[in-house]
């Protein structure tokens, strides 16, 4: 992908999303950073000078269209990077509908809604949609039902979108990282009752490298699915 491309990124405030945003910002690309509220948008704008922000709560995808109607959307989008996510562990017998809805809204329905909004721009640029999924999007373990269901759904969304948009020149990539050192991973360990040692897991920069590789791949090829596992 040529420099000065425009990227819409969710989850740029921490972990993998922050690593990707820093790399793209450093090379001079244009960033449009999604934030859940105006306060978070101000923080991101301060962290990434020159970046634009887009405010909308992924936990309430029904209102994203309304939120966007009161803001100026970018006219050009070369990539849409879905990196934000939430996790709430628990056995099926304990998870409430509220927990299910929250994870499905943020991890699946909101990415679908964001994609719907930006498809015209992505078609115009022959752009790229990247879904940062999870190993849980390929297999489901005990206590991971709601999160895994949301990520299995995200895989289905990506696969269907790829088939629908191939003739429009839109590339679609799913990245399946294993456990990555991030605030989310710290929360997972807390929920599991385990001690957290960031050094044991994938550095977010390593996942960012794989995402940029998929973005920068020449147009004669595309990466559909990319699995990243801890090397230790």
Backbone as a ProteinNet text record, in pm:
[ID]
protein_1_A
[PRIMARY]
XXXXXXXXXXXXXXXXXXXXXXXXXXXXXXXXXXXXXXXXXXXXXXXXXXXXXXXXXXXXXXXXXXXXXXXXXXXXXXXXXXXXXXXXXXXXXXXXXXXXXXXXXXXXXXXXXXXXXXXXXXXXXXXXXXXXXXXXXXXXXXXXXXXXXXXXXXXXXXXXXXXXXXXXXXXXXXXXXXXXXXXXXXXXXXXXXXXXXXXXXXXXXXXXXXXXXXXXXXXXXXXXXXXXXXXX
[TERTIARY]
84.5	0	88.6	55	137.4	130.3	235.8	236.2	128.9	89.3	-16.7	-153.3	-162.1	-292.6	-369.1	-501.4	-586.3	-640.9	-620.2	-661.1	-759.8	-871.7	-965.9	-936.1	-909.6	-863.9	-950	-998.8	-1060.6	-958.6	-969.6	-880	-740.5	-723.3	-589.2	-534.7	-613.1	-569.7	-478.7	-469	-384.3	-353.8	-257.2	-228.7	-194.2	-250.4	-221.9	-261.8	-378	-424.1	-330.3	-278.1	-183.1	-54.4	-7.7	115.7	97.9	-15.6	-42.1	-51.5	-124.5	-140.3	-5.9	79.8	211.5	293.8	290.3	370.3	319.9	190	134.5	155.2	142.1	163.4	308.2	399.9	542.7	583.1	516.6	554.8	477.2	393.8	329.9	193	133	-1.5	-104.5	-221.6	-331.1	-411.6	-440.6	-514.5	-648.9	-750.7	-881.2	-906.9	-897.6	-898.9	-1036.3	-1094.5	-1225.2	-1210.4	-1301.3	-1303.4	-1446.7	-1459.6	-1594.5	-1665.6	-1586.9	-1648	-1551.7	-1600.4	-1521.7	-1394.5	-1400.7	-1281.8	-1172.4	-1209.8	-1112.1	-1058.5	-1144	-1099.8	-993.5	-1011.5	-913.2	-779.3	-782.2	-659.2	-586.4	-660.2	-598.7	-541.2	-612.1	-562.5	-432.5	-419.6	-296.4	-182.3	-215	-112	-63.4	-151.9	-117.7	-144.9	-51.3	-72.8	-106.1	-208.4	-250.7	-357	-378.7	-481.4	-620.3	-713.7	-853.4	-916.8	-1028.7	-1098.3	-1243.9	-1299.8	-1438.6	-1499.3	-1606.4	-1662.7	-1789.9	-1796.9	-1916.1	-1892.7	-1994	-1979.3	-2002.7	-1898	-1911.1	-2004.5	-2022.7	-2112.7	-2259.6	-2285.6	-2422	-2426.8	-2410.1	-2400	-2524.2	-2640.6	-2761.9	-2752.9	-2666.6	-2656	-2533.9	-2455.8	-2337.8	-2375.1	-2478.2	-2519.4	-2559.2	-2633.1	-2671.3	-2548	-2454.4	-2333	-2253.1	-2241	-2162.1	-2229.6	-2361.5	-2434.2	-2405.7	-2352.4	-2320.2	-2170.6	-2097.8	-1954.4	-1918.9	-1800	-1753.7	-1672.6	-1722.6	-1651.6	-1544.3	-1435.7	-1331.9	-1383.4	-1346.7	-1388.2	-1310.4	-1186.6	-1103.4	-1069	-1084.3	-1043.5	-971.1	-844	-766.3	-769.1	-785.4	-800.9	-888.1	-962	-1044.7	-993.1	-939.8	-873.3	-955.6	-1020.2	-1102.8	-1014.5	-972.2	-879.7	-939.5	-1037.1	-1099.2	-1169.6	-1173.1	-1243.8	-1260.5	-1355.1	-1377.8	-1389.7	-1362.9	-1372.6	-1429.1	-1516.5	-1574.3	-1591.5	-1502.6	-1503.2	-1609.4	-1646.9	-1740.1	-1806.3	-1847.6	-1917.4	-2054.6	-2103.4	-2233.7	-2341.5	-2329.1	-2430.3	-2433.3	-2329.2	-2321.5	-2332.9	-2300.1	-2301.2	-2443.7	-2461.5	-2593.1	-2614.6	-2738.3	-2762.9	-2688.5	-2671.8	-2598.5	-2455.2	-2390.7	-2252.7	-2245.3	-2337.5	-2341.3	-2358.6	-2456.2	-2484.3	-2365.4	-2300.9	-2188.3	-2076.3	-2041.2	-1931.9	-1971.6	-2093.4	-2138	-2146.3	-2193.2	-2203.1	-2066.8	-1971.7	-1840.5	-1758.1	-1759.5	-1668.7	-1720.7	-1851.3	-1908.1	-2001.6	-2103.8	-2205.1	-2149.3	-2073.8	-2014.7	-1917.4	-1828.3	-1744.7	-1826	-1935.4	-2019.9	-2079	-2122.9	-2183.4	-2080.8	-1960.9	-1855.8	-1820.1	-1810.2	-1778	-1884.3	-2010.7	-2119.8	-2103.1	-2065.7	-2053.5	-1938	-1830.1	-1711.2	-1691.2	-1781.7	-1765.1	-1758.9	-1839.7	-1827.7	-1686.8	-1626.3	-1490	-1389.5	-1407	-1315.4	-1324.8	-1443.7	-1458.5	-1389.4	-1402.4	-1343.3	-1191.3	-1129	-982.8	-927.8	-1018.9	-975.9	-900.9	-968.5	-906.6	-900.8	-876.7	-845.1	-917.8	-984.4	-1047.4	-971.4	-924.1	-851.6	-931.6	-963.2	-1030	-928.2	-895.4	-809.5	-900	-890.6	-974.5	-904.2	-894.9	-835.3	-825.1	-736.2	-737.2	-872.4	-947.6	-1081.8	-1180.9	-1141.8	-1226.8	-1214.8	-1122.1	-1101.7	-1136.5	-1135.4	-1169.2	-1223.5	-1311.1	-1372.7	-1336.8	-1285	-1248.1	-1351.8	-1346.7	-1435.5	-1420.1	-1530.5	-1538.9	-1520.7	-1503.3	-1481	-1598.9	-1714.9	-1823.1	-1866.1	-1896.5	-1948.1	-1842.6	-1721.1	-1613.4	-1585.1	-1573.9	-1546.1	-1659	-1782.2	-1894.7	-1886	-1849.3	-1836.8	-1724.2	-1616.2	-1502.4	-1525.5	-1596.9	-1637.7	-1727.3	-1816.2	-1900.8	-1820.9	-1713.8	-1629	-1559.3	-1520.4	-1461.2	-1562.8	-1687	-1791.8	-1815.8	-1816.6	-1833	-1721.6	-1598.1	-1484.5	-1490.3	-1522.5	-1527.9	-1636.6	-1753.8	-1862.1	-1826.9	-1770.8	-1733.6	-1630.5	-1534.7	-1430.7	-1494	-1587.2	-1652.6	-1740.4	-1805.2	-1892.9	-1815.6	-1699.6	-1630.2	-1509	-1481.6	-1363.4	-1366.7	-1480.4	-1490	-1484.5	-1501.9	-1488.9	-1347	-1257.2	-1117.7	-1085.6	-1178.7	-1156.5	-1093.8	-978.8	-913.1	-960.7	-972.4	-1019.2	-925.6	-872.1	-778.4	-826.3	-821.6	-843.6	-710.9	-678.5	-556.7	-599	-538.5	-575.1	-455.8	-439.5	-327.6	-355	-248.9	-257.9	-252.1	-228.8	-227.6	-119.2	-162.2	-74.9	-67.7	50.4	69.8	-6.1	-111.1	-197.4	-284.5	-350.7	-443.6	-553.4	-598.5	-699.5	-646.5	-521.1	-462.6	-447	-412.5	-404.5	-540.9	-647.7	-783	-818.2	-781.1	-809.1	-742.8	-616.4	-546.1	-612.9	-658.7	-728.8	-855.4	-929.3	-1051.6	-1021.6	-907.5	-868.3	-805.3	-776.8	-711.7	-566.2	-500.1	-360.8	-273.1	-146.1	-50.6	-16.3	-9.4	15.9	161	227.3	364.6	368.6	373.1	367	477.5	591.6	704.9	677.6	574	543	460.1	411.9	317	368.9	295.2	335.8	341	445.5	454.4	356.6	275	184.1	255	381.1	455.6	471.1	480.7	495.2	366.9	252.5	124.8	108.8	150	143.1	224.1	338.2	421	344.4	269.5	193.9	80.3	18	-91	-38.5	73.5	131.3	177.6	225.8	265	146.1	30.7	-87.4	-131.9	-120.7	-159.1	-66.5	62.7	163	188.4	122.9	142.5	102.1	182.9	145.5	8.5	-54.3	-192.1	-210.5	-101.4	-117.5	-151.3	-154.6	-182.8	-254.8	-315.8	-378.4	-365.8	-357.4	-355.9	-497.2	-555.4	-691.3	-694.2	-613.1	-611.7	-467.2	-439.2	-302.3	-306.9	-246	-242	-105.9	-108.6	15	11.6	118.3	122.3	245.7	236.7	354.2	472.7	590.9	710	785.9	742	813.8	752.2
-118.5	0	124.2	219.9	339.8	423.5	499.8	590.4	696.6	759	858.7	797.9	665.8	602.6	644.1	630.9	665.3	539.1	525.4	405.5	442.4	374.6	386.4	272	305.1	205.2	209	94.1	82.7	19.4	53.2	-6.8	51.4	174.4	233.7	277.7	267.1	318.8	228	100.3	8.8	-115.6	-193.6	-324	-322.3	-416.2	-431.2	-306	-250.6	-131.3	-14.1	5.4	114	91.1	-33.5	-65.1	-40.2	-80.2	-57.8	91.6	165	308.7	381	343.7	407.9	384	262	228.5	305.1	310.8	381	532.2	583.5	725.2	764.1	678.2	707.7	713.9	639.2	640.6	743.9	821.4	934.3	909.2	795.7	768.3	850.7	867	939.6	843.5	886.3	802	863.9	778.8	815	716.3	764.2	676.8	678.6	562.6	551.8	558.4	628.5	639.6	623.5	570.3	544.3	672.4	777	901.6	1017.2	1138.4	1257	1265.8	1224.4	1227.4	1137.2	1017.2	924.9	976.2	1039.4	1095.6	1202.1	1285	1389.2	1326.9	1219.1	1151	1095.8	1032.9	975.3	1084.6	1195.8	1306.1	1361.9	1362.4	1408.5	1310.3	1182.4	1080	1069.3	1097.7	1086.1	1220.1	1314.3	1447	1438.2	1511.2	1513.1	1412.3	1315	1214.3	1273.3	1226.5	1260.5	1155.8	1191.3	1096.3	1082.1	969	937.8	876.5	936.7	896.4	815	703.1	619.1	500	459.2	351.9	217	135.6	4	-86.5	-57.8	-139.2	-112.4	-7.9	28.1	48.4	-60.2	-46.1	11.7	1.7	59.1	210.5	274.4	419.8	470.8	380.3	424.4	509.3	468.3	544.1	686.4	700.5	832.9	913.3	849	919.5	968.5	884.6	922	1031	1035.9	1138.5	1278.2	1289.6	1419.4	1451.1	1371.7	1392.2	1384.4	1429.9	1424	1296.1	1207.9	1083.4	1109.1	1034.3	1053.3	1019.3	1102.3	1076.7	960.7	940.3	832.4	737.9	608.5	506.6	396.8	376.8	269.9	141	154.6	33.8	62.2	-40	-38.1	-150.5	-113.3	-208.9	-226.7	-342.5	-373.8	-441.1	-364.9	-418.7	-415.1	-330.5	-322.3	-453.2	-482.9	-602.6	-603.7	-683.8	-701.4	-849.9	-886.1	-1026.5	-1033.7	-1130.1	-1155	-1305.9	-1368.6	-1514.1	-1561.7	-1687.4	-1750.2	-1869.9	-1966.4	-2082.8	-2044.7	-2123.2	-2095.9	-2082.8	-2162.4	-2160.2	-2031.9	-1949.6	-1826	-1698.7	-1704.3	-1583.3	-1532.3	-1402.7	-1341.2	-1291.1	-1265.3	-1205.5	-1073.8	-996.5	-869.8	-893.4	-994.2	-1025.1	-1074.6	-1160	-1206.7	-1090.3	-1004.5	-893.3	-799.4	-770.8	-677.2	-728.4	-855.1	-910.6	-924.1	-965.1	-974.8	-837.3	-737.2	-601.8	-546.3	-551.3	-490.6	-571.4	-703.2	-788.3	-828.3	-819.5	-868.9	-769.2	-725	-642.1	-505.2	-444.8	-313.8	-320.2	-420.3	-429	-441.7	-517	-527.4	-391.8	-316.6	-186.1	-85.3	-85.5	3.2	-30.2	-158	-199.6	-151.4	-163	-116.4	32	109.8	254.4	289.7	212.7	251.2	171.2	82.6	4.6	90.6	195.4	276.1	331.5	383.1	436.3	324.8	210.7	98.4	44.6	42.1	-1.1	97	224.7	326.6	317.7	279.4	272.8	132.4	33.5	-107	-132.5	-98.5	-98.3	-234.4	-230.6	-351.6	-345.9	-454.4	-467.3	-574.5	-538.5	-633	-654.6	-779.8	-816.6	-883.9	-820.6	-886.3	-975.6	-1102.9	-1203.3	-1256	-1385.6	-1447.2	-1596	-1661.8	-1807.3	-1862.5	-1785.9	-1827.6	-1821	-1757	-1756.7	-1883.6	-1970.4	-2098	-2217.2	-2197.2	-2305.2	-2242.5	-2315.3	-2262.5	-2351.2	-2287.4	-2358.4	-2332.2	-2411.8	-2391.5	-2249.7	-2188.9	-2053.7	-1943.1	-1978.6	-1879	-1872.2	-1923.2	-1940.9	-1811.5	-1707.4	-1584.3	-1515.8	-1505.5	-1443.1	-1523.2	-1655.6	-1739	-1730.6	-1725.7	-1713.5	-1583.3	-1476.1	-1347.6	-1353.4	-1422.1	-1429.9	-1531.6	-1640.7	-1730.8	-1655.3	-1572.9	-1490	-1391.4	-1336.5	-1241.9	-1310.4	-1435.3	-1511	-1527.2	-1559.6	-1574.3	-1442.5	-1332.9	-1200.6	-1174.7	-1201.1	-1176.9	-1265.3	-1391.7	-1484.3	-1443.2	-1407.8	-1365.2	-1235	-1140	-1011.3	-1031	-1119.1	-1144.9	-1194.5	-1286.3	-1339.6	-1235.3	-1151.1	-1049	-938.7	-901	-781.7	-810.8	-937.6	-970.9	-901.5	-905.8	-844.6	-692.7	-634.8	-490.1	-449.8	-547.2	-517.9	-493.9	-527.7	-508.7	-634.8	-619.8	-733.3	-744.8	-869.1	-894.7	-995.1	-956.7	-1041.2	-1061.2	-1184.4	-1215.1	-1254.4	-1191.6	-1223.6	-1287.3	-1402.6	-1477.9	-1482.5	-1379.3	-1382.5	-1477.6	-1542.3	-1610.5	-1506.5	-1552.4	-1459.8	-1354.8	-1229	-1114.9	-1026.4	-977.6	-893	-761.6	-743.2	-626.8	-613.4	-499.4	-485.3	-591.6	-631.4	-736.8	-868.2	-899.2	-1023.5	-1019.6	-902.8	-888.9	-916	-866.1	-889.9	-1037.6	-1103.2	-1246.1	-1324.3	-1292.8	-1363.1	-1338.8	-1217.3	-1187.9	-1271.6	-1282.5	-1362.1	-1510.5	-1553.4	-1693.4	-1723	-1616.6	-1635.1	-1675.1	-1628.1	-1662.7	-1538.1	-1558.2	-1448.2	-1410.7	-1280.3	-1232.2	-1189.7	-1244.7	-1207.6	-1175.1	-1045.3	-1001.9	-1063.5	-1092.7	-1146.2	-1284.7	-1351.2	-1486.3	-1487.4	-1371.6	-1368	-1284.9	-1286.1	-1217.3	-1066.6	-1002.6	-857.8	-800	-700.9	-640.1	-592.7	-552.1	-508.8	-621.4	-743.8	-857.1	-878.9	-864.1	-875.9	-759.3	-639.9	-523.6	-547	-613.2	-643	-728.3	-826.5	-912.9	-835.9	-744.1	-665.2	-573	-505.5	-418.3	-497.9	-618.8	-703.2	-729.8	-758.4	-785.9	-660.7	-543.1	-418.2	-384.3	-411.4	-369	-471.6	-585.4	-688.6	-635.3	-658.6	-611.9	-663.5	-594.6	-622.9	-755.5	-821.4	-949.3	-1063.1	-1034.7	-1139.4	-1078.2	-1164.8	-1119.7	-1229.5	-1189	-1282.9	-1291.2	-1409.4	-1427.1	-1449.7	-1544.5	-1582.8	-1596.6	-1537.5	-1538	-1568.5	-1678.6	-1719.7	-1685.2	-1622.2	-1581.6	-1645.1	-1719	-1788.8	-1746.2	-1755.5	-1724.4	-1810.7	-1748.1	-1820.8	-1884.1	-1859.7	-1914	-2044.4
0	0	0	-85.9	-98.5	27.9	51.4	164.8	144.9	255.5	259.2	235	252.1	250.2	375.5	372.3	485.8	548.9	679.9	752.6	862.3	867.3	978.5	1074.6	1200.7	1296.9	1422.4	1465.2	1597.1	1692	1819.6	1918.2	1920	1872.1	1862.8	1997.4	2102.5	2230.9	2309.8	2272.7	2349.3	2268.1	2316.7	2260.6	2113	2038.5	1896.3	1819.2	1850.9	1779.7	1793.8	1914.2	1936.6	1858.7	1857.3	1784.2	1634.9	1579.4	1437.3	1407.6	1490.8	1468.5	1474.2	1568.8	1579.1	1453.9	1402.1	1284.4	1161.4	1143.5	1028.3	1041	1162.2	1187.2	1159.9	1202.2	1186	1039.6	955.3	814.2	733.1	801.3	736.2	678.6	707.6	657.7	735.1	674	737.6	825	948.6	1041.7	1076.6	1080.5	1134.5	1247.2	1370.6	1487.3	1553.2	1563.2	1626.5	1778.2	1842.6	1988.5	2037.5	2158.8	2210.3	2254.8	2292.1	2336.4	2309	2333	2299.9	2383.6	2509	2593.3	2541.5	2501.2	2445.2	2312.6	2233.7	2106	2127.9	2230.9	2261.2	2299.6	2377.1	2416.3	2294	2203.5	2084.1	1993.9	1981.3	1898.8	1955.3	2087.7	2148.9	2130.5	2129.3	2114.2	1971	1876	1733.6	1665.2	1674.1	1615.7	1466.7	1428	1288.9	1254.6	1343.1	1316.9	1337.5	1258.9	1280	1370.5	1432	1518.5	1473.8	1511.6	1479.6	1605.2	1656.1	1784.3	1764.5	1834.5	1833.9	1925.8	1997.7	2095.2	2027.7	2017.6	1955.1	2034.1	2161.9	2243.4	2211	2132.1	2093.2	1942.2	1865	1719.4	1653.8	1720.9	1663.4	1650.1	1729.5	1727.5	1651.4	1593.5	1520.6	1399.9	1328.4	1210.6	1249.8	1360.6	1409.4	1448.2	1519.7	1562.1	1442.7	1342	1224.6	1143	1149	1072.1	1124.5	1246	1304.7	1295.7	1218.1	1201.6	1053.4	1021	882.6	863.2	780.4	752.6	647.4	651.1	549	410.2	313.3	175.1	115.1	161.5	110.9	225.7	201.2	298.4	222.2	256.3	193.5	274.6	405.5	486	605.8	645.8	765.9	854.5	970.3	1058	1185	1195.9	1311.8	1416.9	1517.5	1616.9	1758	1782.5	1914.6	1949.1	2077.4	2121.7	2271.6	2319.7	2462.8	2492.1	2617.2	2657.6	2798.3	2820.6	2952.6	2965.7	3041	3052.7	3152.2	3135.5	3228.8	3165.6	3245.4	3190.9	3136.7	3045.1	2984.5	3091.3	3195.8	3300.9	3381.5	3369.6	3448	3364.8	3236.1	3154.2	3134.7	3153.7	3139.8	2997.4	2957.1	2825.7	2806.7	2914.6	2904.4	2860.5	2917.5	2879.7	2735.9	2696.9	2558.1	2461.5	2490.3	2398.8	2387.8	2501.6	2499.6	2409.8	2424.1	2343.7	2197.2	2170.4	2031.7	1967.3	2041.5	1986.1	1948.4	2041.9	2018.5	1920	1934.7	1857.9	1721	1698.8	1573	1504.3	1574.7	1508.2	1472.7	1564.1	1533.4	1415.8	1407.1	1287.4	1158.1	1162.9	1044.1	1007.9	1109.7	1084.5	1034	1092.2	1042.8	898.2	869.2	732.8	635.5	674.4	587.9	555.7	655.7	634.9	541.8	547.3	471.6	343.3	310.9	187.8	61.8	47.9	-74.4	-94.3	12.3	1.2	-27.7	36.7	16	-126.4	-181.7	-321.8	-415.5	-385.3	-472.8	-475.5	-364.8	-357.1	-378.4	-400.9	-398.2	-267.6	-159	-28.1	39	169.6	244.8	379.1	414.2	546.1	622.6	741.8	826.2	954.2	982	1106	1196.4	1309.1	1406.8	1491.1	1462.4	1525.7	1651	1667.1	1785.1	1760	1833.8	1829.3	1868.6	1950.5	1990.3	1875.3	1765.2	1646.9	1565.4	1604.9	1535.4	1623.5	1755.1	1848.2	1975.9	2043.3	2164.8	2283.5	2387.9	2509.8	2619.2	2723.3	2837.4	2890.3	2925.7	2982	2877.8	2751.7	2647.1	2548.5	2585	2487.2	2419.3	2496.6	2435.6	2350.6	2402.8	2325.6	2199	2213.1	2096.3	1994.3	2041.9	1948.8	1869.8	1938	1867.8	1765.2	1797.5	1706.3	1595.2	1623.2	1514.1	1416	1470.6	1384.2	1302.9	1362.7	1289.8	1173.2	1191.1	1080.6	968.2	1004.4	903.1	830.3	905	843.2	742.6	782.4	693.7	569.9	588	474.5	375.6	427.3	338.9	267.4	341.7	281.7	171.7	195.3	94.7	-36	-24.2	-144.1	-211.9	-132.7	-189.3	-259.8	-205	-252.5	-340.6	-366.6	-447.5	-583.7	-649.8	-782.6	-777.3	-659.2	-642.6	-605.9	-597.5	-569.6	-423.5	-333.4	-189.8	-131.8	-67.7	-4	141.3	189.9	326.1	392.2	507.1	579.6	722.8	769.8	910.7	972.8	1085.9	1160.4	1292.3	1323.1	1442.8	1538.9	1622.4	1716.1	1832	1879.4	2007.1	2118.4	2238.3	2351.9	2333.4	2341.7	2314.8	2438.7	2470.1	2588	2571	2646.7	2631.6	2756	2772.6	2884.7	2882.4	2762.3	2754.9	2811.2	2778.6	2828.8	2980.2	3035.3	3180.3	3243.3	3179.8	3230.6	3223.1	3112.8	3098.7	3211	3238.7	3345.7	3481.3	3501.4	3626	3636.9	3527.2	3528.2	3545.8	3494.4	3508.4	3643.8	3720.6	3849.3	3837.4	3730.6	3704.8	3712.7	3746	3745.7	3602.3	3575.9	3440.2	3424.9	3325.5	3291.4	3143.6	3110.6	2970.7	2886.1	2947.8	2872	2816.2	2864.2	2818.4	2689.4	2648.7	2538.4	2420.9	2311.6	2189.4	2214.1	2166.5	2170.8	2067.3	2105.2	2007.4	1881	1893	1774.8	1672.9	1720.7	1628.9	1550	1617.3	1545.5	1448.6	1491.5	1402.8	1275.6	1289.5	1172	1071.6	1120.5	1028.9	962	1035.5	977.6	868.2	895.6	793.6	671.9	694.7	582.4	490.6	549.3	466.8	392.9	458.6	392.7	276.4	294.2	196.7	87.4	95.6	-6	-143.6	-246.7	-380.7	-423.5	-515.8	-553.1	-625.9	-665.3	-734.6	-638.9	-508.3	-409.6	-290.8	-211.4	-86.9	17.9	142.3	254.2	309.1	305.2	355.8	506.1	553.8	694.9	740.7	856.8	907.9	1057.8	1098.3	1237.5	1298.5	1414.7	1483.5	1623.1	1655.1	1782.4	1863.2	1997.8	2078.9	2040.6	2031.1	1989.1	2103.3	2226.8	2342.5	2387.3
[MASK]
++++++++++++++++++++++++++++++++++++++++++++++++++++++++++++++++++++++++++++++++++++++++++++++++++++++++++++++++++++++++++++++++++++++++++++++++++++++++++++++++++++++++++++++++++++++++++++++++++++++++++++++++++++++++++++++++++++++++

